[in-house]
Amino acid sequence: MVEKKVSLPAKLINGGVAGLVGVTCVFPIDLAKTRLQNQQGVQVYKGMLDCLAKTIRTEGYFGCYRGAAVNLTLVTPEKAIKLAANDVFRQKLSKDGHLPLWGEVLAGCGAGTCQVVVTTPMEMLKIQLQDAGRLAAQRPVQTAAQAASSGPAPSLVAPPSQARRTPPQRPSATGITVELLRTRGLAGLYRGAGATLMRDVPFSMIYFPLFANLNALGQERAGGQGAVQARSPFWQSFMAGCTAGSVAAIAVTPLDVIKTRLQTLQKGEGEDTYRGIIDCTRRIMKREGPSAFLKGATCRALVIAPLFGIAQGVYFLGVGEMVLGLLG
């Protein structure tokens, strides 16, 4: 059986649906990852479970989905671009149906590069919304410590009891976007674009070749007599996506930490601000040590594995083809 070529519109629909399903399932873990990666001085959270428990206790269950609207809005074009671009590059680089390893890596590189145009502003906004709860939770801790060590608070600062009765205003994606465009122009939304590119290109170069080879194992077993099925079974695509996603996610976690720190606009008391990728790397190494580059690694693996497992499963189910068939 000759492998059926899927149209570009179908690829885009598949990628979009896959992204929506995956993000909805794993977003709370992604929120915990962002908050853990941004911790520098005051340790508000001890780990992923502690972060989720405190978030639910102080912000409610839907507090775990702060920033989800931005992600769900932009994840459709982001995942569509990523998955579709990889397929297009693979088809262009294939000769007689065969794609060498260097071609797989190059196709992944192209996919990672293409998605940055959507990924950077999406994550820029998402990080501000996700981290707002950590900054709010950090303030009472700092106020108590300051009161114990340095006596009464200065007259310009409201008393702790009054400060706690007045909850901080929650930022909104629209407000952040308008402020960034007003003060910094379009470049404000693309803060950390270099770090995003530095993370996503190696991720795609690892993920897509690994996924393709793991997924091909199921195709070879199912084909028989030299035939290859057009799509692997759902479970095969799901497991291949989970495995390849977790390996690639852990491999680029240090780059993700740098990207998250650079894109975080508001810092807590005593937390560093950075002038760029090199400055960020140097400061983290000097102040927090090498282990800081692996902050949130478990969360990131738990996010990416099911996210790409679901994405590839839905993608290979051919939802886009079914939708186009109904519309046609």
QUIDA-V788833 format. One record per residue. RES is the residue in one small letter. SS is DSSP state (a for helix, b for strand, c for the rest). D_CENTER is the distance of its C-alpha to the mean C-alpha in whole Angstrom. Layout:
((RES:SS:D_CENTER) (RES:SS:D_CENTER))
This chain:
((m:c:37) (v:c:35) (e:c:32) (k:c:31) (k:c:29) (v:c:27) (s:c:27) (l:a:24) (p:a:24) (a:a:24) (k:a:21) (l:a:19) (i:a:20) (n:a:19) (g:a:15) (g:a:15) (v:a:17) (a:a:14) (g:a:11) (l:a:13) (v:a:14) (g:a:11) (v:a:9) (t:a:12) (c:a:13) (v:a:10) (f:a:9) (p:a:12) (i:a:10) (d:a:7) (l:a:10) (a:a:12) (k:a:9) (t:a:9) (r:a:13) (l:a:14) (q:a:12) (n:a:14) (q:c:18) (q:c:20) (g:c:24) (v:c:24) (q:c:22) (v:c:22) (y:c:20) (k:c:21) (g:c:18) (m:a:16) (l:a:19) (d:a:20) (c:a:18) (l:a:17) (a:a:21) (k:a:22) (t:a:19) (i:a:21) (r:a:24) (t:a:24) (e:a:22) (g:c:22) (y:a:20) (f:a:19) (g:a:18) (c:a:15) (y:a:14) (r:c:14) (g:c:12) (a:a:11) (a:a:14) (v:a:12) (n:a:9) (l:a:12) (t:a:14) (l:a:12) (v:a:10) (t:a:13) (p:a:14) (e:a:11) (k:a:11) (a:a:15) (i:a:15) (k:a:13) (l:a:15) (a:a:18) (a:a:18) (n:a:18) (d:a:21) (v:a:23) (f:a:23) (r:a:24) (q:a:27) (k:a:28) (l:a:28) (s:c:30) (k:b:33) (d:c:35) (g:c:32) (h:b:31) (l:c:28) (p:c:29) (l:a:26) (w:a:26) (g:a:25) (e:a:22) (v:a:21) (l:a:22) (a:a:20) (g:a:17) (c:a:17) (g:a:18) (a:a:15) (g:a:13) (t:a:15) (c:a:16) (q:a:12) (v:a:12) (v:a:14) (v:a:12) (t:a:8) (t:a:10) (p:a:12) (m:a:9) (e:a:7) (m:a:11) (l:a:12) (k:a:9) (i:a:10) (q:a:13) (l:a:14) (q:a:12) (d:a:14) (a:a:17) (g:a:18) (r:a:18) (l:a:20) (a:a:22) (a:a:23) (q:a:24) (r:a:27) (p:a:29) (v:a:29) (q:a:29) (t:a:32) (a:a:34) (a:a:34) (q:a:35) (a:a:38) (a:a:39) (s:a:39) (s:a:40) (g:c:42) (p:c:42) (a:c:40) (p:c:41) (s:c:42) (l:c:39) (v:c:37) (a:c:37) (p:c:38) (p:a:36) (s:a:37) (q:a:37) (a:a:33) (r:a:32) (r:a:34) (t:c:32) (p:c:28) (p:c:26) (q:c:25) (r:c:22) (p:c:20) (s:c:19) (a:a:17) (t:a:20) (g:a:22) (i:a:19) (t:a:19) (v:a:23) (e:a:23) (l:a:21) (l:a:23) (r:a:26) (t:a:26) (r:a:24) (g:c:24) (l:a:21) (a:a:20) (g:a:19) (l:a:16) (y:c:15) (r:c:16) (g:c:14) (a:a:14) (g:a:15) (a:a:13) (t:a:10) (l:a:13) (m:a:14) (r:a:10) (d:a:10) (v:a:13) (p:a:14) (f:a:11) (s:a:13) (m:a:16) (i:a:16) (y:a:14) (f:a:16) (p:a:20) (l:a:19) (f:a:18) (a:a:21) (n:a:24) (l:a:23) (n:a:23) (a:a:26) (l:a:28) (g:a:28) (q:a:29) (e:a:32) (r:a:33) (a:a:33) (g:a:35) (g:c:38) (q:c:41) (g:c:39) (a:c:37) (v:c:33) (q:c:32) (a:c:30) (r:c:27) (s:c:26) (p:c:26) (f:a:23) (w:a:23) (q:a:23) (s:a:21) (f:a:19) (m:a:20) (a:a:19) (g:a:15) (c:a:15) (t:a:17) (a:a:15) (g:a:12) (s:a:13) (v:a:15) (a:a:12) (a:a:10) (i:a:12) (a:a:14) (v:c:12) (t:a:11) (p:a:13) (l:a:12) (d:a:9) (v:a:11) (i:a:13) (k:a:11) (t:a:10) (r:a:14) (l:a:14) (q:a:13) (t:c:14) (l:c:17) (q:c:19) (k:c:20) (g:c:22) (e:c:26) (g:c:26) (e:c:23) (d:c:22) (t:c:21) (y:c:21) (r:c:22) (g:c:20) (i:a:18) (i:a:22) (d:a:23) (c:a:19) (t:a:20) (r:a:23) (r:a:23) (i:a:21) (m:a:23) (k:a:26) (r:a:25) (e:a:23) (g:c:24) (p:a:22) (s:a:20) (a:a:18) (f:a:16) (l:a:15) (k:c:14) (g:c:12) (a:a:12) (t:a:13) (c:a:11) (r:a:8) (a:a:11) (l:a:11) (v:a:8) (i:a:8) (a:a:11) (p:a:12) (l:a:10) (f:a:11) (g:a:14) (i:a:15) (a:a:14) (q:a:16) (g:a:19) (v:a:19) (y:a:19) (f:a:22) (l:a:23) (g:c:24) (v:a:23) (g:a:24) (e:a:27) (m:a:28) (v:a:27) (l:a:29) (g:a:32) (l:a:32) (l:a:32) (g:c:35))
